[in-house]
């Protein structure tokens, strides 16, 4: 059984290495406007990580990495925790970007819908990671509204 929790400052080095091993950017993970959730096993090894940057009523999912073999229940529980947190922070819309068309059905199963870049909330421009993603070509955008 794994434990899902918010990453603390003392987790950042281990989290940074985990993200880098998954070929995902760890830039900006120590900013005040983001939170990382982690899944650990009984030996405190990281099994998954998912961050959310937020500005106004918009959240941007980022740096999603899962270790091979992590079960689906933990995966869905991780997203549920992030969604609960988002609602507690009065986030009305959560957005994600991916360059992998194959993962879109997974996110659709989590309540996301595919959108064009022009349909994204303008607050996304206020996030450093959001601006970076908006400049990158070949991204698929999805969003989930809580309102």
ChimeraX commands (.cxc) that place a marker at each C-alpha (Angstrom):
marker #1 position 0.00,0.00,0.00 radius 0.5
marker #1 position 1.30,3.47,-0.82 radius 0.5
marker #1 position 0.96,6.77,0.97 radius 0.5
marker #1 position -0.16,9.92,-0.85 radius 0.5
marker #1 position 0.91,13.21,0.67 radius 0.5
marker #1 position 2.06,16.75,-0.05 radius 0.5
marker #1 position 5.81,16.94,-0.59 radius 0.5
marker #1 position 7.66,18.87,2.12 radius 0.5
marker #1 position 10.85,20.93,1.68 radius 0.5
marker #1 position 12.94,18.00,2.92 radius 0.5
marker #1 position 11.50,15.86,0.08 radius 0.5
marker #1 position 12.60,18.25,-2.67 radius 0.5
marker #1 position 16.00,16.70,-3.43 radius 0.5
marker #1 position 14.54,13.20,-3.70 radius 0.5
marker #1 position 11.61,14.57,-5.70 radius 0.5
marker #1 position 13.90,16.50,-8.04 radius 0.5
marker #1 position 15.93,13.36,-8.77 radius 0.5
marker #1 position 12.73,11.35,-9.33 radius 0.5
marker #1 position 11.43,13.93,-11.81 radius 0.5
marker #1 position 14.76,14.09,-13.64 radius 0.5
marker #1 position 14.87,10.27,-13.85 radius 0.5
marker #1 position 11.44,10.51,-15.53 radius 0.5
marker #1 position 12.77,13.12,-18.00 radius 0.5
marker #1 position 10.46,15.78,-16.56 radius 0.5
marker #1 position 11.43,19.32,-15.62 radius 0.5
marker #1 position 11.89,20.14,-11.94 radius 0.5
marker #1 position 12.34,23.86,-12.67 radius 0.5
marker #1 position 10.36,26.11,-10.38 radius 0.5
marker #1 position 9.27,23.36,-8.03 radius 0.5
marker #1 position 10.16,25.50,-5.02 radius 0.5
marker #1 position 7.94,28.45,-5.98 radius 0.5
marker #1 position 5.22,29.58,-3.59 radius 0.5
marker #1 position 2.43,29.09,-6.13 radius 0.5
marker #1 position 2.80,25.35,-6.55 radius 0.5
marker #1 position 2.38,22.14,-4.60 radius 0.5
marker #1 position 3.66,18.66,-5.34 radius 0.5
marker #1 position 1.89,15.49,-4.31 radius 0.5
marker #1 position 3.87,12.28,-4.00 radius 0.5
marker #1 position 3.07,8.59,-3.63 radius 0.5
marker #1 position 5.53,6.56,-1.55 radius 0.5
marker #1 position 5.75,2.88,-0.72 radius 0.5
marker #1 position 6.47,1.43,2.73 radius 0.5
marker #1 position 10.22,1.95,2.16 radius 0.5
marker #1 position 9.62,5.66,1.44 radius 0.5
marker #1 position 10.55,5.18,-2.22 radius 0.5
marker #1 position 8.74,7.47,-4.64 radius 0.5
marker #1 position 6.22,5.75,-6.88 radius 0.5
marker #1 position 4.60,8.84,-8.41 radius 0.5
marker #1 position 4.65,12.62,-8.35 radius 0.5
marker #1 position 2.26,15.26,-9.63 radius 0.5
marker #1 position 2.57,19.00,-9.23 radius 0.5
marker #1 position 0.06,21.79,-9.60 radius 0.5
marker #1 position 0.91,25.45,-10.20 radius 0.5
marker #1 position -1.90,27.86,-9.49 radius 0.5
marker #1 position -2.79,31.48,-10.20 radius 0.5
marker #1 position -6.14,33.08,-9.44 radius 0.5
marker #1 position -8.73,30.37,-10.08 radius 0.5
marker #1 position -6.61,28.31,-12.51 radius 0.5
marker #1 position -4.39,25.33,-11.77 radius 0.5
marker #1 position -1.83,23.83,-14.15 radius 0.5
marker #1 position -0.88,20.20,-13.67 radius 0.5
marker #1 position 2.81,19.62,-14.15 radius 0.5
marker #1 position 5.69,17.21,-13.71 radius 0.5
marker #1 position 3.65,14.01,-13.69 radius 0.5
marker #1 position 5.84,10.93,-13.28 radius 0.5
marker #1 position 4.86,7.39,-12.33 radius 0.5
marker #1 position 7.12,4.46,-11.67 radius 0.5
marker #1 position 6.49,1.35,-13.77 radius 0.5
marker #1 position 4.21,-1.04,-11.93 radius 0.5
marker #1 position 2.30,1.49,-9.84 radius 0.5
marker #1 position -1.29,0.34,-9.59 radius 0.5
marker #1 position -4.25,2.20,-11.07 radius 0.5
marker #1 position -5.93,2.70,-7.69 radius 0.5
marker #1 position -2.99,4.78,-6.45 radius 0.5
marker #1 position -2.92,6.70,-9.71 radius 0.5
marker #1 position -6.58,7.67,-9.49 radius 0.5
marker #1 position -6.25,8.39,-5.76 radius 0.5
marker #1 position -3.37,10.75,-6.51 radius 0.5
marker #1 position -5.49,12.73,-8.96 radius 0.5
marker #1 position -8.41,12.78,-6.52 radius 0.5
marker #1 position -6.15,14.29,-3.85 radius 0.5
marker #1 position -4.99,16.97,-6.30 radius 0.5
marker #1 position -8.61,17.71,-7.26 radius 0.5
marker #1 position -9.63,17.97,-3.59 radius 0.5
marker #1 position -6.75,20.35,-2.95 radius 0.5
marker #1 position -7.71,22.40,-6.01 radius 0.5
marker #1 position -11.27,22.83,-4.78 radius 0.5
marker #1 position -10.02,23.82,-1.30 radius 0.5
marker #1 position -7.88,26.52,-2.93 radius 0.5
marker #1 position -10.88,27.84,-4.91 radius 0.5
marker #1 position -9.36,26.67,-8.18 radius 0.5
marker #1 position -12.19,26.50,-10.72 radius 0.5
marker #1 position -10.30,25.09,-13.70 radius 0.5
marker #1 position -7.38,22.67,-13.89 radius 0.5
marker #1 position -5.41,22.57,-17.14 radius 0.5
marker #1 position -2.79,20.16,-18.45 radius 0.5
marker #1 position -0.58,19.96,-21.51 radius 0.5
marker #1 position 0.95,16.87,-23.04 radius 0.5
marker #1 position 2.83,15.97,-26.18 radius 0.5
marker #1 position 1.54,12.39,-26.07 radius 0.5
marker #1 position -1.73,11.78,-27.87 radius 0.5
marker #1 position -1.90,8.29,-26.35 radius 0.5
marker #1 position -2.57,9.61,-22.81 radius 0.5
marker #1 position -5.61,11.72,-23.71 radius 0.5
marker #1 position -8.11,8.88,-23.02 radius 0.5
marker #1 position -6.66,8.45,-19.52 radius 0.5
marker #1 position -7.24,12.11,-18.74 radius 0.5
marker #1 position -10.70,12.01,-20.32 radius 0.5
marker #1 position -11.48,9.24,-17.84 radius 0.5
marker #1 position -10.48,11.67,-15.07 radius 0.5
marker #1 position -12.99,14.26,-16.29 radius 0.5
marker #1 position -10.75,16.34,-18.57 radius 0.5
marker #1 position -11.86,17.50,-21.99 radius 0.5
marker #1 position -9.66,18.37,-24.93 radius 0.5
marker #1 position -9.50,22.10,-25.77 radius 0.5
marker #1 position -7.78,24.32,-28.28 radius 0.5
marker #1 position -4.99,26.54,-26.99 radius 0.5
marker #1 position -7.14,29.61,-27.69 radius 0.5
marker #1 position -9.78,28.32,-25.24 radius 0.5
marker #1 position -7.40,28.25,-22.27 radius 0.5
marker #1 position -7.89,30.63,-19.32 radius 0.5
marker #1 position -5.83,33.81,-19.65 radius 0.5
marker #1 position -4.48,33.34,-16.09 radius 0.5
marker #1 position -2.28,30.57,-17.49 radius 0.5
marker #1 position -0.03,33.33,-18.88 radius 0.5
marker #1 position 0.72,34.39,-15.28 radius 0.5
marker #1 position 2.41,31.08,-14.52 radius 0.5
marker #1 position 6.04,30.71,-15.55 radius 0.5
marker #1 position 5.54,27.05,-16.44 radius 0.5
marker #1 position 2.31,27.94,-18.27 radius 0.5
marker #1 position 4.04,30.54,-20.44 radius 0.5
marker #1 position 6.77,28.05,-21.26 radius 0.5
marker #1 position 4.25,25.39,-22.33 radius 0.5
marker #1 position 2.21,27.86,-24.38 radius 0.5
marker #1 position 5.31,28.63,-26.45 radius 0.5
marker #1 position 6.01,24.97,-27.22 radius 0.5
marker #1 position 4.63,23.44,-30.43 radius 0.5
marker #1 position 2.78,20.15,-30.68 radius 0.5
marker #1 position 1.02,20.27,-27.31 radius 0.5
marker #1 position -2.39,18.81,-26.60 radius 0.5
marker #1 position -4.35,20.81,-24.04 radius 0.5
marker #1 position -7.02,19.53,-21.70 radius 0.5
marker #1 position -9.00,21.12,-18.91 radius 0.5
marker #1 position -11.37,20.15,-16.16 radius 0.5
marker #1 position -13.82,22.64,-14.65 radius 0.5
marker #1 position -14.99,22.37,-11.06 radius 0.5
marker #1 position -17.57,25.17,-11.19 radius 0.5
marker link #1:1,2 radius 0.2
marker link #1:2,3 radius 0.2
marker link #1:3,4 radius 0.2
marker link #1:4,5 radius 0.2
marker link #1:5,6 radius 0.2
marker link #1:6,7 radius 0.2
marker link #1:7,8 radius 0.2
marker link #1:8,9 radius 0.2
marker link #1:9,10 radius 0.2
marker link #1:10,11 radius 0.2
marker link #1:11,12 radius 0.2
marker link #1:12,13 radius 0.2
marker link #1:13,14 radius 0.2
marker link #1:14,15 radius 0.2
marker link #1:15,16 radius 0.2
marker link #1:16,17 radius 0.2
marker link #1:17,18 radius 0.2
marker link #1:18,19 radius 0.2
marker link #1:19,20 radius 0.2
marker link #1:20,21 radius 0.2
marker link #1:21,22 radius 0.2
marker link #1:22,23 radius 0.2
marker link #1:23,24 radius 0.2
marker link #1:24,25 radius 0.2
marker link #1:25,26 radius 0.2
marker link #1:26,27 radius 0.2
marker link #1:27,28 radius 0.2
marker link #1:28,29 radius 0.2
marker link #1:29,30 radius 0.2
marker link #1:30,31 radius 0.2
marker link #1:31,32 radius 0.2
marker link #1:32,33 radius 0.2
marker link #1:33,34 radius 0.2
marker link #1:34,35 radius 0.2
marker link #1:35,36 radius 0.2
marker link #1:36,37 radius 0.2
marker link #1:37,38 radius 0.2
marker link #1:38,39 radius 0.2
marker link #1:39,40 radius 0.2
marker link #1:40,41 radius 0.2
marker link #1:41,42 radius 0.2
marker link #1:42,43 radius 0.2
marker link #1:43,44 radius 0.2
marker link #1:44,45 radius 0.2
marker link #1:45,46 radius 0.2
marker link #1:46,47 radius 0.2
marker link #1:47,48 radius 0.2
marker link #1:48,49 radius 0.2
marker link #1:49,50 radius 0.2
marker link #1:50,51 radius 0.2
marker link #1:51,52 radius 0.2
marker link #1:52,53 radius 0.2
marker link #1:53,54 radius 0.2
marker link #1:54,55 radius 0.2
marker link #1:55,56 radius 0.2
marker link #1:56,57 radius 0.2
marker link #1:57,58 radius 0.2
marker link #1:58,59 radius 0.2
marker link #1:59,60 radius 0.2
marker link #1:60,61 radius 0.2
marker link #1:61,62 radius 0.2
marker link #1:62,63 radius 0.2
marker link #1:63,64 radius 0.2
marker link #1:64,65 radius 0.2
marker link #1:65,66 radius 0.2
marker link #1:66,67 radius 0.2
marker link #1:67,68 radius 0.2
marker link #1:68,69 radius 0.2
marker link #1:69,70 radius 0.2
marker link #1:70,71 radius 0.2
marker link #1:71,72 radius 0.2
marker link #1:72,73 radius 0.2
marker link #1:73,74 radius 0.2
marker link #1:74,75 radius 0.2
marker link #1:75,76 radius 0.2
marker link #1:76,77 radius 0.2
marker link #1:77,78 radius 0.2
marker link #1:78,79 radius 0.2
marker link #1:79,80 radius 0.2
marker link #1:80,81 radius 0.2
marker link #1:81,82 radius 0.2
marker link #1:82,83 radius 0.2
marker link #1:83,84 radius 0.2
marker link #1:84,85 radius 0.2
marker link #1:85,86 radius 0.2
marker link #1:86,87 radius 0.2
marker link #1:87,88 radius 0.2
marker link #1:88,89 radius 0.2
marker link #1:89,90 radius 0.2
marker link #1:90,91 radius 0.2
marker link #1:91,92 radius 0.2
marker link #1:92,93 radius 0.2
marker link #1:93,94 radius 0.2
marker link #1:94,95 radius 0.2
marker link #1:95,96 radius 0.2
marker link #1:96,97 radius 0.2
marker link #1:97,98 radius 0.2
marker link #1:98,99 radius 0.2
marker link #1:99,100 radius 0.2
marker link #1:100,101 radius 0.2
marker link #1:101,102 radius 0.2
marker link #1:102,103 radius 0.2
marker link #1:103,104 radius 0.2
marker link #1:104,105 radius 0.2
marker link #1:105,106 radius 0.2
marker link #1:106,107 radius 0.2
marker link #1:107,108 radius 0.2
marker link #1:108,109 radius 0.2
marker link #1:109,110 radius 0.2
marker link #1:110,111 radius 0.2
marker link #1:111,112 radius 0.2
marker link #1:112,113 radius 0.2
marker link #1:113,114 radius 0.2
marker link #1:114,115 radius 0.2
marker link #1:115,116 radius 0.2
marker link #1:116,117 radius 0.2
marker link #1:117,118 radius 0.2
marker link #1:118,119 radius 0.2
marker link #1:119,120 radius 0.2
marker link #1:120,121 radius 0.2
marker link #1:121,122 radius 0.2
marker link #1:122,123 radius 0.2
marker link #1:123,124 radius 0.2
marker link #1:124,125 radius 0.2
marker link #1:125,126 radius 0.2
marker link #1:126,127 radius 0.2
marker link #1:127,128 radius 0.2
marker link #1:128,129 radius 0.2
marker link #1:129,130 radius 0.2
marker link #1:130,131 radius 0.2
marker link #1:131,132 radius 0.2
marker link #1:132,133 radius 0.2
marker link #1:133,134 radius 0.2
marker link #1:134,135 radius 0.2
marker link #1:135,136 radius 0.2
marker link #1:136,137 radius 0.2
marker link #1:137,138 radius 0.2
marker link #1:138,139 radius 0.2
marker link #1:139,140 radius 0.2
marker link #1:140,141 radius 0.2
marker link #1:141,142 radius 0.2
marker link #1:142,143 radius 0.2
marker link #1:143,144 radius 0.2
marker link #1:144,145 radius 0.2
marker link #1:145,146 radius 0.2
marker link #1:146,147 radius 0.2
view
